[in-house]
Amino acid sequence: MKFDHTPWVMDSTAHPIDRSVGERVRARRKELGLSQTKLAEALGVTFQQVQKYENGSNRISASRLVSLAKAINMPVDTLLGTAPAEYPSASQAAAGDEVAMRLLNAFKRVSRPEQRALVQLVEAMAKTVET
């Protein structure tokens, strides 16, 4: 992989890598149903800063990238677009996992005893599919 080592000059054009990372952040944030404000609170920045990260006009530092990856539960290499081929892209994950994300979000709102019962139900359903 060849990297452009040209110093970044402040202008109205975002670097393609910064735009690409920002697009992945936006896709994952939306997939999780997070607002820019909620993500900003998790990172300790303003929602305007999250907007700038997402459109690529502000670069994300290495330490902030790690914090951001944790906040949206996504590996850093996936955010950077350097993940191995076996990892789905953000758009593939969003399309394939929409139902799973809805289930997970609903599951979090259910009490512990009900969670255990739901897990047993899903496991039983999976066994019938496997046979």
N, CA, C and O atoms as CSV, one atom per row, in Angstrom:
chain,resi,resn,atom,element,x,y,z
A,1,MET,N,N,0.853,-1.166,0.000
A,1,MET,CA,C,0.000,0.000,0.000
A,1,MET,C,C,0.900,1.231,0.000
A,1,MET,O,O,1.836,1.315,0.795
A,2,LYS,N,N,0.629,2.164,-0.868
A,2,LYS,CA,C,1.426,3.375,-0.971
A,2,LYS,C,C,0.705,4.514,-0.256
A,2,LYS,O,O,-0.493,4.726,-0.445
A,3,PHE,N,N,1.462,5.247,0.574
A,3,PHE,CA,C,0.883,6.349,1.323
A,3,PHE,C,C,1.358,7.673,0.753
A,3,PHE,O,O,2.500,7.807,0.315
A,4,ASP,N,N,0.468,8.638,0.768
A,4,ASP,CA,C,0.793,9.994,0.352
A,4,ASP,C,C,1.375,10.714,1.565
A,4,ASP,O,O,0.667,10.954,2.543
A,5,HIS,N,N,2.660,11.059,1.506
A,5,HIS,CA,C,3.309,11.716,2.629
A,5,HIS,C,C,3.348,13.230,2.461
A,5,HIS,O,O,4.070,13.916,3.185
A,6,THR,N,N,2.585,13.752,1.522
A,6,THR,CA,C,2.530,15.188,1.323
A,6,THR,C,C,1.892,15.830,2.553
A,6,THR,O,O,0.842,15.377,3.008
A,7,PRO,N,N,2.507,16.869,3.092
A,7,PRO,CA,C,1.898,17.520,4.262
A,7,PRO,C,C,0.490,18.003,3.926
A,7,PRO,O,O,0.234,18.523,2.840
A,8,TRP,N,N,-0.399,17.820,4.870
A,8,TRP,CA,C,-1.785,18.241,4.675
A,8,TRP,C,C,-1.863,19.742,4.848
A,8,TRP,O,O,-1.413,20.285,5.856
A,9,VAL,N,N,-2.429,20.402,3.875
A,9,VAL,CA,C,-2.563,21.851,3.906
A,9,VAL,C,C,-4.015,22.189,4.226
A,9,VAL,O,O,-4.935,21.605,3.652
A,10,MET,N,N,-4.217,23.134,5.143
A,10,MET,CA,C,-5.578,23.532,5.494
A,10,MET,C,C,-6.246,24.168,4.286
A,10,MET,O,O,-5.891,25.269,3.864
A,11,ASP,N,N,-7.203,23.463,3.750
A,11,ASP,CA,C,-8.013,24.036,2.677
A,11,ASP,C,C,-9.394,23.419,2.784
A,11,ASP,O,O,-9.669,22.667,3.720
A,12,SER,N,N,-10.249,23.723,1.852
A,12,SER,CA,C,-11.628,23.265,1.952
A,12,SER,C,C,-11.794,21.806,1.521
A,12,SER,O,O,-12.892,21.261,1.624
A,13,THR,N,N,-10.732,21.169,1.043
A,13,THR,CA,C,-10.828,19.804,0.573
A,13,THR,C,C,-10.275,18.848,1.617
A,13,THR,O,O,-9.108,18.939,1.998
A,14,ALA,N,N,-11.107,17.941,2.070
A,14,ALA,CA,C,-10.662,16.944,3.048
A,14,ALA,C,C,-9.834,15.881,2.347
A,14,ALA,O,O,-10.077,15.554,1.186
A,15,HIS,N,N,-8.856,15.345,3.062
A,15,HIS,CA,C,-8.028,14.267,2.530
A,15,HIS,C,C,-8.917,13.041,2.329
A,15,HIS,O,O,-9.780,12.777,3.165
A,16,PRO,N,N,-8.733,12.287,1.248
A,16,PRO,CA,C,-9.579,11.126,0.977
A,16,PRO,C,C,-9.596,10.093,2.107
A,16,PRO,O,O,-10.630,9.470,2.350
A,17,ILE,N,N,-8.489,9.904,2.790
A,17,ILE,CA,C,-8.458,8.941,3.901
A,17,ILE,C,C,-9.307,9.454,5.056
A,17,ILE,O,O,-10.047,8.687,5.674
A,18,ASP,N,N,-9.204,10.756,5.353
A,18,ASP,CA,C,-10.013,11.330,6.427
A,18,ASP,C,C,-11.502,11.230,6.103
A,18,ASP,O,O,-12.315,10.952,6.985
A,19,ARG,N,N,-11.856,11.456,4.843
A,19,ARG,CA,C,-13.263,11.316,4.417
A,19,ARG,C,C,-13.720,9.868,4.563
A,19,ARG,O,O,-14.829,9.608,5.029
A,20,SER,N,N,-12.870,8.932,4.168
A,20,SER,CA,C,-13.210,7.517,4.225
A,20,SER,C,C,-13.431,7.056,5.666
A,20,SER,O,O,-14.399,6.354,5.960
A,21,VAL,N,N,-12.528,7.455,6.559
A,21,VAL,CA,C,-12.689,7.110,7.970
A,21,VAL,C,C,-13.972,7.741,8.506
A,21,VAL,O,O,-14.737,7.086,9.214
A,22,GLY,N,N,-14.205,8.993,8.176
A,22,GLY,CA,C,-15.417,9.679,8.622
A,22,GLY,C,C,-16.687,8.997,8.141
A,22,GLY,O,O,-17.668,8.914,8.880
A,23,GLU,N,N,-16.673,8.513,6.915
A,23,GLU,CA,C,-17.840,7.793,6.384
A,23,GLU,C,C,-18.098,6.518,7.175
A,23,GLU,O,O,-19.249,6.172,7.444
A,24,ARG,N,N,-17.028,5.815,7.550
A,24,ARG,CA,C,-17.187,4.596,8.348
A,24,ARG,C,C,-17.722,4.916,9.739
A,24,ARG,O,O,-18.558,4.187,10.273
A,25,VAL,N,N,-17.234,6.011,10.323
A,25,VAL,CA,C,-17.727,6.433,11.639
A,25,VAL,C,C,-19.221,6.737,11.544
A,25,VAL,O,O,-20.005,6.273,12.371
A,26,ARG,N,N,-19.612,7.514,10.537
A,26,ARG,CA,C,-21.024,7.882,10.367
A,26,ARG,C,C,-21.896,6.640,10.172
A,26,ARG,O,O,-22.953,6.518,10.791
A,27,ALA,N,N,-21.454,5.723,9.316
A,27,ALA,CA,C,-22.240,4.512,9.046
A,27,ALA,C,C,-22.435,3.691,10.319
A,27,ALA,O,O,-23.537,3.217,10.597
A,28,ARG,N,N,-21.370,3.527,11.084
A,28,ARG,CA,C,-21.461,2.733,12.309
A,28,ARG,C,C,-22.315,3.445,13.359
A,28,ARG,O,O,-23.110,2.807,14.049
A,29,ARG,N,N,-22.151,4.769,13.481
A,29,ARG,CA,C,-22.947,5.528,14.443
A,29,ARG,C,C,-24.425,5.376,14.141
A,29,ARG,O,O,-25.234,5.155,15.042
A,30,LYS,N,N,-24.772,5.496,12.870
A,30,LYS,CA,C,-26.176,5.364,12.468
A,30,LYS,C,C,-26.672,3.940,12.679
A,30,LYS,O,O,-27.810,3.723,13.095
A,31,GLU,N,N,-25.804,2.969,12.385
A,31,GLU,CA,C,-26.153,1.561,12.590
A,31,GLU,C,C,-26.516,1.301,14.049
A,31,GLU,O,O,-27.428,0.528,14.341
A,32,LEU,N,N,-25.804,1.945,14.952
A,32,LEU,CA,C,-26.045,1.777,16.381
A,32,LEU,C,C,-27.184,2.646,16.896
A,32,LEU,O,O,-27.603,2.514,18.046
A,33,GLY,N,N,-27.685,3.539,16.038
A,33,GLY,CA,C,-28.769,4.425,16.453
A,33,GLY,C,C,-28.305,5.536,17.384
A,33,GLY,O,O,-29.092,6.056,18.175
A,34,LEU,N,N,-27.025,5.902,17.291
A,34,LEU,CA,C,-26.477,6.979,18.121
A,34,LEU,C,C,-26.600,8.314,17.407
A,34,LEU,O,O,-26.385,8.405,16.198
A,35,SER,N,N,-26.940,9.331,18.149
A,35,SER,CA,C,-26.918,10.684,17.590
A,35,SER,C,C,-25.479,11.190,17.654
A,35,SER,O,O,-24.646,10.640,18.374
A,36,GLN,N,N,-25.204,12.238,16.897
A,36,GLN,CA,C,-23.879,12.856,16.975
A,36,GLN,C,C,-23.636,13.391,18.388
A,36,GLN,O,O,-22.510,13.355,18.884
A,37,THR,N,N,-24.673,13.876,19.019
A,37,THR,CA,C,-24.556,14.402,20.380
A,37,THR,C,C,-24.160,13.303,21.357
A,37,THR,O,O,-23.271,13.507,22.184
A,38,LYS,N,N,-24.805,12.141,21.277
A,38,LYS,CA,C,-24.490,11.032,22.186
A,38,LYS,C,C,-23.058,10.551,21.968
A,38,LYS,O,O,-22.338,10.290,22.932
A,39,LEU,N,N,-22.643,10.433,20.712
A,39,LEU,CA,C,-21.278,10.013,20.432
A,39,LEU,C,C,-20.296,11.060,20.952
A,39,LEU,O,O,-19.259,10.719,21.520
A,40,ALA,N,N,-20.625,12.323,20.755
A,40,ALA,CA,C,-19.760,13.405,21.240
A,40,ALA,C,C,-19.600,13.334,22.758
A,40,ALA,O,O,-18.500,13.505,23.282
A,41,GLU,N,N,-20.701,13.082,23.456
A,41,GLU,CA,C,-20.637,12.964,24.923
A,41,GLU,C,C,-19.719,11.821,25.334
A,41,GLU,O,O,-18.941,11.958,26.278
A,42,ALA,N,N,-19.807,10.696,24.632
A,42,ALA,CA,C,-18.959,9.546,24.947
A,42,ALA,C,C,-17.479,9.856,24.723
A,42,ALA,O,O,-16.612,9.306,25.402
A,43,LEU,N,N,-17.200,10.739,23.768
A,43,LEU,CA,C,-15.814,11.082,23.435
A,43,LEU,C,C,-15.302,12.307,24.191
A,43,LEU,O,O,-14.100,12.570,24.213
A,44,GLY,N,N,-16.213,13.054,24.809
A,44,GLY,CA,C,-15.814,14.278,25.504
A,44,GLY,C,C,-15.518,15.428,24.553
A,44,GLY,O,O,-14.654,16.263,24.821
A,45,VAL,N,N,-16.249,15.462,23.432
A,45,VAL,CA,C,-16.099,16.551,22.459
A,45,VAL,C,C,-17.484,17.107,22.149
A,45,VAL,O,O,-18.483,16.600,22.660
A,46,THR,N,N,-17.552,18.133,21.327
A,46,THR,CA,C,-18.839,18.689,20.919
A,46,THR,C,C,-19.402,17.910,19.733
A,46,THR,O,O,-18.665,17.214,19.035
A,47,PHE,N,N,-20.708,18.028,19.509
A,47,PHE,CA,C,-21.290,17.343,18.359
A,47,PHE,C,C,-20.755,17.934,17.055
A,47,PHE,O,O,-20.695,17.247,16.036
A,48,GLN,N,N,-20.364,19.213,17.091
A,48,GLN,CA,C,-19.779,19.827,15.895
A,48,GLN,C,C,-18.456,19.148,15.540
A,48,GLN,O,O,-18.128,18.989,14.364
A,49,GLN,N,N,-17.700,18.750,16.570
A,49,GLN,CA,C,-16.447,18.044,16.325
A,49,GLN,C,C,-16.727,16.699,15.673
A,49,GLN,O,O,-16.011,16.295,14.757
A,50,VAL,N,N,-17.762,15.998,16.132
A,50,VAL,CA,C,-18.135,14.718,15.519
A,50,VAL,C,C,-18.523,14.949,14.056
A,50,VAL,O,O,-18.161,14.158,13.184
A,51,GLN,N,N,-19.260,16.031,13.788
A,51,GLN,CA,C,-19.609,16.358,12.397
A,51,GLN,C,C,-18.357,16.529,11.553
A,51,GLN,O,O,-18.288,16.034,10.428
A,52,LYS,N,N,-17.369,17.228,12.091
A,52,LYS,CA,C,-16.128,17.465,11.353
A,52,LYS,C,C,-15.355,16.167,11.144
A,52,LYS,O,O,-14.748,15.974,10.090
A,53,TYR,N,N,-15.368,15.273,12.139
A,53,TYR,CA,C,-14.738,13.963,11.957
A,53,TYR,C,C,-15.443,13.203,10.829
A,53,TYR,O,O,-14.796,12.613,9.964
A,54,GLU,N,N,-16.782,13.228,10.854
A,54,GLU,CA,C,-17.550,12.449,9.884
A,54,GLU,C,C,-17.407,12.974,8.461
A,54,GLU,O,O,-17.436,12.187,7.515
A,55,ASN,N,N,-17.254,14.283,8.287
A,55,ASN,CA,C,-17.100,14.782,6.917
A,55,ASN,C,C,-15.634,14.874,6.495
A,55,ASN,O,O,-15.329,15.248,5.363
A,56,GLY,N,N,-14.725,14.528,7.421
A,56,GLY,CA,C,-13.311,14.469,7.086
A,56,GLY,C,C,-12.590,15.797,7.145
A,56,GLY,O,O,-11.404,15.869,6.824
A,57,SER,N,N,-13.287,16.858,7.554
A,57,SER,CA,C,-12.619,18.160,7.595
A,57,SER,C,C,-11.659,18.278,8.775
A,57,SER,O,O,-10.738,19.093,8.740
A,58,ASN,N,N,-11.863,17.474,9.818
A,58,ASN,CA,C,-10.911,17.399,10.931
A,58,ASN,C,C,-10.377,15.980,11.016
A,58,ASN,O,O,-11.142,15.016,11.003
A,59,ARG,N,N,-9.081,15.862,11.103
A,59,ARG,CA,C,-8.462,14.552,11.259
A,59,ARG,C,C,-8.685,14.035,12.670
A,59,ARG,O,O,-8.833,14.804,13.619
A,60,ILE,N,N,-8.704,12.721,12.783
A,60,ILE,CA,C,-8.878,12.075,14.071
A,60,ILE,C,C,-7.507,11.599,14.535
A,60,ILE,O,O,-6.851,10.816,13.847
A,61,SER,N,N,-7.074,12.072,15.701
A,61,SER,CA,C,-5.767,11.655,16.220
A,61,SER,C,C,-5.800,10.164,16.561
A,61,SER,O,O,-6.870,9.565,16.671
A,62,ALA,N,N,-4.629,9.584,16.725
A,62,ALA,CA,C,-4.537,8.153,17.036
A,62,ALA,C,C,-5.239,7.823,18.346
A,62,ALA,O,O,-5.973,6.839,18.428
A,63,SER,N,N,-5.018,8.642,19.370
A,63,SER,CA,C,-5.656,8.361,20.661
A,63,SER,C,C,-7.172,8.519,20.569
A,63,SER,O,O,-7.914,7.733,21.158
A,64,ARG,N,N,-7.634,9.529,19.835
A,64,ARG,CA,C,-9.073,9.731,19.667
A,64,ARG,C,C,-9.667,8.603,18.823
A,64,ARG,O,O,-10.799,8.185,19.064
A,65,LEU,N,N,-8.919,8.110,17.841
A,65,LEU,CA,C,-9.401,7.014,17.005
A,65,LEU,C,C,-9.638,5.760,17.842
A,65,LEU,O,O,-10.623,5.050,17.636
A,66,VAL,N,N,-8.736,5.487,18.787
A,66,VAL,CA,C,-8.909,4.333,19.672
A,66,VAL,C,C,-10.149,4.530,20.543
A,66,VAL,O,O,-10.944,3.603,20.697
A,67,SER,N,N,-10.324,5.717,21.110
A,67,SER,CA,C,-11.505,6.016,21.926
A,67,SER,C,C,-12.780,5.904,21.100
A,67,SER,O,O,-13.787,5.366,21.561
A,68,LEU,N,N,-12.725,6.409,19.896
A,68,LEU,CA,C,-13.878,6.368,18.998
A,68,LEU,C,C,-14.242,4.934,18.643
A,68,LEU,O,O,-15.415,4.560,18.649
A,69,ALA,N,N,-13.234,4.140,18.336
A,69,ALA,CA,C,-13.473,2.727,17.993
A,69,ALA,C,C,-14.141,1.996,19.152
A,69,ALA,O,O,-15.048,1.191,18.944
A,70,LYS,N,N,-13.689,2.280,20.376
A,70,LYS,CA,C,-14.313,1.660,21.559
A,70,LYS,C,C,-15.755,2.131,21.713
A,70,LYS,O,O,-16.645,1.335,22.012
A,71,ALA,N,N,-15.983,3.425,21.508
A,71,ALA,CA,C,-17.317,4.000,21.692
A,71,ALA,C,C,-18.336,3.405,20.722
A,71,ALA,O,O,-19.508,3.255,21.069
A,72,ILE,N,N,-17.897,3.069,19.512
A,72,ILE,CA,C,-18.826,2.517,18.522
A,72,ILE,C,C,-18.612,1.022,18.307
A,72,ILE,O,O,-19.162,0.427,17.381
A,73,ASN,N,N,-17.792,0.421,19.193
A,73,ASN,CA,C,-17.579,-1.020,19.184
A,73,ASN,C,C,-17.182,-1.539,17.802
A,73,ASN,O,O,-17.823,-2.426,17.237
A,74,MET,N,N,-16.114,-0.962,17.284
A,74,MET,CA,C,-15.613,-1.354,15.964
A,74,MET,C,C,-14.091,-1.367,16.023
A,74,MET,O,O,-13.492,-0.451,16.585
A,75,PRO,N,N,-13.451,-2.394,15.450
A,75,PRO,CA,C,-11.984,-2.427,15.461
A,75,PRO,C,C,-11.394,-1.225,14.721
A,75,PRO,O,O,-11.941,-0.767,13.718
A,76,VAL,N,N,-10.266,-0.722,15.235
A,76,VAL,CA,C,-9.599,0.422,14.623
A,76,VAL,C,C,-9.260,0.119,13.168
A,76,VAL,O,O,-9.432,0.979,12.304
A,77,ASP,N,N,-8.777,-1.099,12.882
A,77,ASP,CA,C,-8.398,-1.399,11.498
A,77,ASP,C,C,-9.599,-1.375,10.563
A,77,ASP,O,O,-9.449,-1.077,9.378
A,78,THR,N,N,-10.778,-1.681,11.068
A,78,THR,CA,C,-11.978,-1.587,10.247
A,78,THR,C,C,-12.309,-0.119,9.966
A,78,THR,O,O,-12.689,0.237,8.850
A,79,LEU,N,N,-12.161,0.729,10.988
A,79,LEU,CA,C,-12.391,2.163,10.785
A,79,LEU,C,C,-11.422,2.738,9.764
A,79,LEU,O,O,-11.785,3.605,8.969
A,80,LEU,N,N,-10.192,2.253,9.792
A,80,LEU,CA,C,-9.183,2.751,8.858
A,80,LEU,C,C,-9.325,2.148,7.466
A,80,LEU,O,O,-8.719,2.636,6.512
A,81,GLY,N,N,-10.117,1.096,7.347
A,81,GLY,CA,C,-10.270,0.453,6.046
A,81,GLY,C,C,-9.145,-0.511,5.736
A,81,GLY,O,O,-8.916,-0.849,4.575
A,82,THR,N,N,-8.433,-0.963,6.778
A,82,THR,CA,C,-7.316,-1.874,6.578
A,82,THR,C,C,-7.597,-3.253,7.143
A,82,THR,O,O,-6.681,-4.062,7.294
A,83,ALA,N,N,-8.852,-3.528,7.455
A,83,ALA,CA,C,-9.200,-4.817,8.037
A,83,ALA,C,C,-9.039,-5.921,7.002
A,83,ALA,O,O,-9.242,-5.697,5.809
A,84,PRO,N,N,-8.675,-7.109,7.462
A,84,PRO,CA,C,-8.592,-8.238,6.534
A,84,PRO,C,C,-9.933,-8.480,5.850
A,84,PRO,O,O,-10.978,-8.055,6.341
A,85,ALA,N,N,-9.890,-9.157,4.727
A,85,ALA,CA,C,-11.085,-9.368,3.902
A,85,ALA,C,C,-12.198,-10.105,4.633
A,85,ALA,O,O,-13.364,-9.970,4.262
A,86,GLU,N,N,-11.866,-10.888,5.671
A,86,GLU,CA,C,-12.925,-11.640,6.344
A,86,GLU,C,C,-13.842,-10.753,7.175
A,86,GLU,O,O,-14.929,-11.186,7.558
A,87,TYR,N,N,-13.425,-9.513,7.462
A,87,TYR,CA,C,-14.304,-8.587,8.160
A,87,TYR,C,C,-15.195,-7.888,7.139
A,87,TYR,O,O,-14.700,-7.410,6.118
A,88,PRO,N,N,-16.499,-7.820,7.396
A,88,PRO,CA,C,-17.363,-7.103,6.465
A,88,PRO,C,C,-17.128,-5.604,6.561
A,88,PRO,O,O,-16.714,-5.091,7.601
A,89,SER,N,N,-17.397,-4.912,5.464
A,89,SER,CA,C,-17.308,-3.449,5.503
A,89,SER,C,C,-18.445,-2.927,6.358
A,89,SER,O,O,-19.370,-3.666,6.695
A,90,ALA,N,N,-18.375,-1.654,6.708
A,90,ALA,CA,C,-19.420,-1.054,7.537
A,90,ALA,C,C,-20.776,-1.156,6.854
A,90,ALA,O,O,-21.782,-1.432,7.506
A,91,SER,N,N,-20.807,-0.932,5.532
A,91,SER,CA,C,-22.092,-0.993,4.831
A,91,SER,C,C,-22.615,-2.428,4.763
A,91,SER,O,O,-23.820,-2.652,4.873
A,92,GLN,N,N,-21.713,-3.406,4.581
A,92,GLN,CA,C,-22.146,-4.805,4.568
A,92,GLN,C,C,-22.654,-5.212,5.948
A,92,GLN,O,O,-23.675,-5.889,6.070
A,93,ALA,N,N,-21.932,-4.792,6.983
A,93,ALA,CA,C,-22.345,-5.117,8.343
A,93,ALA,C,C,-23.689,-4.487,8.654
A,93,ALA,O,O,-24.548,-5.111,9.277
A,94,ALA,N,N,-23.869,-3.237,8.214
A,94,ALA,CA,C,-25.128,-2.540,8.479
A,94,ALA,C,C,-26.287,-3.255,7.798
A,94,ALA,O,O,-27.360,-3.400,8.383
A,95,ALA,N,N,-26.073,-3.700,6.566
A,95,ALA,CA,C,-27.140,-4.377,5.833
A,95,ALA,C,C,-27.430,-5.749,6.416
A,95,ALA,O,O,-28.591,-6.137,6.551
A,96,GLY,N,N,-26.375,-6.489,6.766
A,96,GLY,CA,C,-26.552,-7.855,7.246
A,96,GLY,C,C,-26.921,-7.962,8.706
A,96,GLY,O,O,-27.491,-8.970,9.123
A,97,ASP,N,N,-26.614,-6.956,9.488
A,97,ASP,CA,C,-26.802,-7.051,10.931
A,97,ASP,C,C,-27.882,-6.136,11.488
A,97,ASP,O,O,-27.976,-5.961,12.703
A,98,GLU,N,N,-28.696,-5.549,10.618
A,98,GLU,CA,C,-29.723,-4.627,11.099
A,98,GLU,C,C,-30.655,-5.302,12.096
A,98,GLU,O,O,-30.966,-4.732,13.141
A,99,VAL,N,N,-31.099,-6.508,11.778
A,99,VAL,CA,C,-32.002,-7.231,12.674
A,99,VAL,C,C,-31.282,-7.573,13.973
A,99,VAL,O,O,-31.855,-7.446,15.055
A,100,ALA,N,N,-30.032,-8.005,13.869
A,100,ALA,CA,C,-29.267,-8.345,15.067
A,100,ALA,C,C,-29.109,-7.135,15.973
A,100,ALA,O,O,-29.221,-7.253,17.193
A,101,MET,N,N,-28.851,-5.979,15.390
A,101,MET,CA,C,-28.693,-4.765,16.193
A,101,MET,C,C,-30.008,-4.382,16.873
A,101,MET,O,O,-30.013,-3.959,18.029
A,102,ARG,N,N,-31.113,-4.529,16.157
A,102,ARG,CA,C,-32.410,-4.224,16.768
A,102,ARG,C,C,-32.683,-5.163,17.931
A,102,ARG,O,O,-33.182,-4.747,18.977
A,103,LEU,N,N,-32.347,-6.449,17.736
A,103,LEU,CA,C,-32.536,-7.419,18.810
A,103,LEU,C,C,-31.647,-7.100,20.007
A,103,LEU,O,O,-32.096,-7.159,21.152
A,104,LEU,N,N,-30.408,-6.767,19.747
A,104,LEU,CA,C,-29.477,-6.446,20.827
A,104,LEU,C,C,-29.949,-5.227,21.610
A,104,LEU,O,O,-29.925,-5.231,22.840
A,105,ASN,N,N,-30.373,-4.195,20.909
A,105,ASN,CA,C,-30.856,-2.986,21.591
A,105,ASN,C,C,-32.083,-3.281,22.445
A,105,ASN,O,O,-32.206,-2.771,23.558
A,106,ALA,N,N,-32.995,-4.106,21.923
A,106,ALA,CA,C,-34.184,-4.478,22.691
A,106,ALA,C,C,-33.801,-5.373,23.867
A,106,ALA,O,O,-34.347,-5.232,24.962
A,107,PHE,N,N,-32.867,-6.290,23.642
A,107,PHE,CA,C,-32.417,-7.234,24.669
A,107,PHE,C,C,-31.857,-6.502,25.880
A,107,PHE,O,O,-32.066,-6.928,27.016
A,108,LYS,N,N,-31.147,-5.404,25.644
A,108,LYS,CA,C,-30.545,-4.633,26.737
A,108,LYS,C,C,-31.602,-4.055,27.677
A,108,LYS,O,O,-31.320,-3.779,28.843
A,109,ARG,N,N,-32.805,-3.877,27.169
A,109,ARG,CA,C,-33.868,-3.260,27.972
A,109,ARG,C,C,-34.698,-4.285,28.741
A,109,ARG,O,O,-35.630,-3.920,29.458
A,110,VAL,N,N,-34.363,-5.562,28.593
A,110,VAL,CA,C,-35.117,-6.636,29.247
A,110,VAL,C,C,-34.391,-7.033,30.526
A,110,VAL,O,O,-33.163,-6.979,30.594
A,111,SER,N,N,-35.166,-7.438,31.552
A,111,SER,CA,C,-34.552,-7.827,32.826
A,111,SER,C,C,-33.737,-9.109,32.678
A,111,SER,O,O,-33.930,-9.870,31.730
A,112,ARG,N,N,-32.823,-9.343,33.624
A,112,ARG,CA,C,-31.918,-10.504,33.582
A,112,ARG,C,C,-32.650,-11.845,33.454
A,112,ARG,O,O,-32.292,-12.644,32.589
A,113,PRO,N,N,-33.655,-12.116,34.280
A,113,PRO,CA,C,-34.330,-13.420,34.147
A,113,PRO,C,C,-34.962,-13.600,32.757
A,113,PRO,O,O,-34.936,-14.688,32.182
A,114,GLU,N,N,-35.523,-12.516,32.243
A,114,GLU,CA,C,-36.119,-12.599,30.906
A,114,GLU,C,C,-35.048,-12.763,29.839
A,114,GLU,O,O,-35.281,-13.423,28.826
A,115,GLN,N,N,-33.870,-12.168,30.052
A,115,GLN,CA,C,-32.770,-12.333,29.100
A,115,GLN,C,C,-32.368,-13.803,29.015
A,115,GLN,O,O,-32.167,-14.333,27.923
A,116,ARG,N,N,-32.253,-14.458,30.170
A,116,ARG,CA,C,-31.891,-15.892,30.165
A,116,ARG,C,C,-32.932,-16.712,29.403
A,116,ARG,O,O,-32.586,-17.599,28.623
A,117,ALA,N,N,-34.193,-16.411,29.633
A,117,ALA,CA,C,-35.264,-17.142,28.945
A,117,ALA,C,C,-35.201,-16.902,27.439
A,117,ALA,O,O,-35.415,-17.823,26.651
A,118,LEU,N,N,-34.906,-15.663,27.038
A,118,LEU,CA,C,-34.799,-15.366,25.608
A,118,LEU,C,C,-33.618,-16.092,24.969
A,118,LEU,O,O,-33.727,-16.599,23.853
A,119,VAL,N,N,-32.499,-16.141,25.673
A,119,VAL,CA,C,-31.328,-16.857,25.151
A,119,VAL,C,C,-31.670,-18.331,24.968
A,119,VAL,O,O,-31.334,-18.915,23.938
A,120,GLN,N,N,-32.329,-18.939,25.947
A,120,GLN,CA,C,-32.715,-20.349,25.831
A,120,GLN,C,C,-33.664,-20.565,24.652
A,120,GLN,O,O,-33.548,-21.554,23.930
A,121,LEU,N,N,-34.588,-19.649,24.465
A,121,LEU,CA,C,-35.522,-19.744,23.345
A,121,LEU,C,C,-34.797,-19.691,22.010
A,121,LEU,O,O,-35.044,-20.519,21.134
A,122,VAL,N,N,-33.903,-18.721,21.851
A,122,VAL,CA,C,-33.169,-18.570,20.587
A,122,VAL,C,C,-32.262,-19.779,20.344
A,122,VAL,O,O,-32.148,-20.249,19.212
A,123,GLU,N,N,-31.616,-20.286,21.404
A,123,GLU,CA,C,-30.779,-21.468,21.252
A,123,GLU,C,C,-31.609,-22.667,20.815
A,123,GLU,O,O,-31.174,-23.448,19.969
A,124,ALA,N,N,-32.805,-22.818,21.387
A,124,ALA,CA,C,-33.685,-23.918,20.990
A,124,ALA,C,C,-34.127,-23.755,19.538
A,124,ALA,O,O,-34.200,-24.735,18.796
A,125,MET,N,N,-34.419,-22.533,19.135
A,125,MET,CA,C,-34.813,-22.292,17.751
A,125,MET,C,C,-33.652,-22.597,16.788
A,125,MET,O,O,-33.863,-23.135,15.701
A,126,ALA,N,N,-32.440,-22.250,17.198
A,126,ALA,CA,C,-31.273,-22.507,16.354
A,126,ALA,C,C,-31.041,-24.002,16.199
A,126,ALA,O,O,-30.639,-24.450,15.126
A,127,LYS,N,N,-31.285,-24.783,17.245
A,127,LYS,CA,C,-31.119,-26.235,17.170
A,127,LYS,C,C,-32.095,-26.835,16.173
A,127,LYS,O,O,-31.735,-27.758,15.443
A,128,THR,N,N,-33.330,-26.327,16.127
A,128,THR,CA,C,-34.309,-26.885,15.186
A,128,THR,C,C,-33.926,-26.558,13.740
A,128,THR,O,O,-34.222,-27.332,12.829
A,129,VAL,N,N,-33.273,-25.422,13.532
A,129,VAL,CA,C,-32.824,-25.037,12.193
A,129,VAL,C,C,-31.660,-25.913,11.774
A,129,VAL,O,O,-31.558,-26.288,10.606
A,130,GLU,N,N,-30.772,-26.248,12.717
A,130,GLU,CA,C,-29.583,-27.036,12.413
A,130,GLU,C,C,-29.908,-28.470,12.055
A,130,GLU,O,O,-29.170,-29.091,11.290
A,131,THR,N,N,-31.013,-29.024,12.597
A,131,THR,CA,C,-31.346,-30.422,12.337
A,131,THR,C,C,-32.204,-30.589,11.113
A,131,THR,O,O,-32.569,-31.711,10.763
